[in-house]
Amino acid sequence: MDLLGIPISRLKREETLEKVKQFLSEPAWHRIATVNPEFLVLAERDDVFRQALLDADLCVADGFGVVLAGWFFGEFVTRFPGADLLDEILKIADEKKLSVYLAIRKDGLSSDEEIKSVLLQKYPNLIIDGMELDIKVGHTSYVIPHTSNIVFCNFGAPDQELFLESLRNNPGSIRLAMGVGGSFDYLTGKQKRAPKILRALGLEWLWRFILQPKRFKRIWNAVVIFLLLVFLSWQKSKKRL
């Protein structure tokens, strides 16, 4: 599905995981972007970030707003939140004993040692490397060890997508890269994830606003501005018919 110019996968969860396994079986670079409404609003304003989304090998719907937007255009999109997809990829990596590199935001809530510790408790067969990186240094200033098969980055948008895309021309043994936003903080307990009922109802944004009122601008963009952009895009598509 094309949404505001970005191709969003219509694969179901099981099919997405099969695609992940395919990516990991191929000796080639692949990147997954977990796209939420905030990403799409930002892509409307930032051409460099938009191109980074277009360059991704798979854009998965992360956020109920993306599913809702699909309804506007008469298309069904399966939501696969980034935190859930991260967990499934880690399970696969644990089973296959793959090497995972963590590109961790230096000023983030969770330290590299905290993240590594909780991951190894849950996935004891993982081979984990990684370090805390200063995103202010620049997206192309770091080199990921060529022994890593998977790279996860928690810089947040747009930095994580730009950083990961900068690795494409010199990937070494990396087969899969994905930005994970705040998912590591859920694993370490530094952030509470919305209750399942709110996630099912598409009200995670409300949960975040209750916990962090200072996120008002981001939530405004992800809810109000996004739906306005989708409505305008839908109107244009109607006029072309």
C-alpha positions in Angstrom: 0.0 0.0 0.0 1.2 3.5 -0.9 0.6 5.8 2.0 1.7 9.5 1.6 4.2 8.2 -1.0 5.7 5.5 1.3 5.1 1.8 0.4 3.7 0.1 3.5 3.8 -3.7 3.6 0.5 -5.6 3.5 2.0 -8.8 4.7 0.4 -10.5 7.7 2.5 -11.1 10.8 3.4 -14.7 9.8 4.4 -13.6 6.3 6.5 -10.8 7.7 8.4 -13.3 9.9 8.9 -15.5 6.8 10.4 -12.5 5.0 12.7 -11.8 8.0 13.9 -15.5 7.9 14.5 -15.0 4.1 16.5 -11.9 4.7 18.6 -13.7 7.3 19.2 -16.6 5.0 20.6 -14.4 2.3 24.2 -13.1 2.3 23.0 -9.6 1.5 22.0 -6.4 3.3 18.4 -5.8 4.2 16.7 -3.1 6.3 13.3 -3.0 7.9 11.6 0.3 8.8 8.8 0.1 11.4 6.7 3.0 10.2 4.3 4.9 12.4 2.3 8.1 11.8 5.0 10.3 13.2 7.4 8.9 10.7 5.1 9.7 7.8 4.5 13.2 9.0 8.2 13.8 9.3 8.8 12.3 5.8 6.4 15.0 4.4 8.8 17.7 5.8 12.2 16.0 5.5 13.3 14.8 2.0 16.4 13.0 3.3 14.3 11.0 5.8 11.7 10.3 3.2 14.4 8.8 0.9 15.7 6.7 3.8 12.2 5.2 4.2 12.0 4.6 0.4 15.4 2.9 0.5 14.2 0.4 3.2 13.7 -3.2 1.9 10.5 -3.5 4.0 8.3 -0.9 5.6 6.1 -2.5 8.3 3.1 -0.7 9.8 3.8 0.3 13.4 0.9 2.2 14.8 -2.8 2.0 14.6 -3.0 5.2 12.6 -1.3 3.5 9.7 -4.0 0.8 9.8 -6.7 3.4 10.0 -5.2 5.2 7.1 -5.4 2.0 5.1 -9.1 1.9 5.7 -9.5 5.3 4.1 -8.1 3.8 0.9 -10.0 0.5 1.2 -6.9 -1.5 2.0 -6.2 -3.8 4.9 -2.8 -3.4 6.6 -1.6 -5.7 9.4 0.0 -3.8 12.3 3.2 -5.2 13.6 4.5 -3.0 16.4 8.3 -2.6 16.4 8.6 -3.9 20.0 6.8 -7.1 19.0 8.8 -7.5 15.8 12.1 -6.9 17.7 11.1 -9.7 20.1 10.4 -12.1 17.2 13.6 -11.4 15.4 15.5 -11.9 18.7 13.8 -15.3 19.1 15.0 -16.2 15.6 18.5 -15.0 16.3 18.6 -16.9 19.5 17.5 -20.2 17.8 20.1 -19.7 15.0 22.8 -18.3 17.3 23.3 -15.2 15.2 25.4 -12.2 16.1 23.5 -9.1 17.1 25.0 -5.6 17.3 23.3 -2.9 19.4 23.8 0.7 18.3 22.6 2.3 21.5 21.9 6.0 22.0 24.4 7.4 24.5 21.9 9.7 26.3 19.1 7.1 26.3 17.2 5.8 29.3 18.8 2.4 29.2 22.6 1.8 29.2 24.3 -0.8 26.9 25.0 -3.0 29.9 21.4 -3.0 31.1 20.1 -3.8 27.6 22.7 -6.6 27.0 22.0 -8.1 30.5 18.2 -8.3 30.0 18.6 -9.7 26.5 20.9 -12.4 27.6 18.6 -13.4 30.4 15.8 -13.8 27.9 17.8 -15.1 24.9 20.9 -17.0 26.3 22.1 -18.1 22.9 22.5 -14.6 21.5 25.9 -13.4 20.5 25.7 -9.7 21.5 28.1 -6.9 20.7 27.5 -3.1 20.6 28.1 0.1 22.4 26.6 3.5 23.3 27.0 6.0 20.4 26.7 9.8 20.4 24.2 10.6 17.6 25.6 14.2 17.6 28.8 12.9 16.0 27.1 12.1 12.8 25.4 9.1 11.0 28.4 8.0 9.0 31.1 8.2 11.8 30.7 4.7 13.1 31.7 1.3 11.7 29.8 -1.8 12.7 32.0 -4.9 13.2 31.8 -7.1 10.2 31.1 -10.2 12.3 27.6 -9.0 13.2 24.6 -10.5 11.4 21.9 -8.2 12.8 22.0 -4.5 13.8 19.4 -2.8 16.0 19.5 0.9 16.6 17.5 2.9 19.1 18.4 6.5 18.1 14.8 7.4 17.2 13.6 9.0 14.0 15.1 10.3 11.8 18.6 9.4 13.2 18.2 5.7 13.4 17.0 5.3 9.8 19.7 7.6 8.5 22.4 5.8 10.5 21.4 2.4 9.5 21.1 3.3 5.8 24.6 4.8 5.9 25.9 1.2 6.6 24.4 -0.2 3.3 27.4 0.4 1.2 29.8 -1.3 3.6 27.6 -3.9 5.3 30.2 -6.6 6.0 28.2 -9.7 7.3 25.1 -7.7 8.3 22.0 -9.3 6.8 19.3 -7.3 8.7 19.2 -3.9 10.2 16.2 -2.3 12.0 15.5 0.8 14.1 13.8 0.0 17.3 13.0 3.4 18.9 12.2 3.0 22.6 11.8 -0.8 22.5 14.9 -1.5 24.5 13.5 0.7 27.3 10.4 -1.6 27.4 12.7 -4.6 27.8 14.7 -3.0 30.7 11.6 -1.7 32.4 12.7 1.9 32.1 9.5 2.6 30.2 6.1 1.0 30.7 4.4 -0.2 27.6 0.6 0.5 27.2 -1.7 -2.3 28.5 -2.8 -4.8 25.8 -6.3 -3.5 25.8 -5.1 0.0 24.9 -2.8 -1.4 22.2 -5.7 -3.4 20.7 -7.9 -0.2 20.6 -5.1 1.8 19.0 -4.8 4.1 22.1 -1.1 3.8 22.8 -0.7 7.5 22.0 -3.1 8.3 24.9 -1.0 6.1 27.3 2.2 7.9 26.2 0.5 11.3 26.7 -0.6 10.4 30.2 2.9 9.2 31.2 4.7 12.0 29.3 2.6 15.1 28.8 5.6 16.9 27.3 5.2 14.7 24.2 2.1 16.7 23.3 3.6 18.1 20.1 4.7 14.7 18.9 1.3 13.2 19.7 -0.4 16.1 17.9 1.6 15.4 14.8 1.0 11.6 15.0 -2.7 11.9 15.5 -4.1 15.2 14.2 -1.6 16.3 11.5 -1.2 12.7 10.2 -5.0 12.1 9.8 -5.3 15.5 8.2 -2.6 14.6 5.7 -4.2 11.2 5.0 -7.6 12.9 4.5 -6.2 15.4 2.0 -4.4 12.6 0.2 -7.6 10.6 0.1 -9.5 13.6 -1.4 -6.9 14.0 -4.1 -7.1 10.3 -5.0 -10.9 10.6 -5.3 -10.6 13.6 -7.7 -8.2 11.6 -9.9 -10.8 8.8 -10.4 
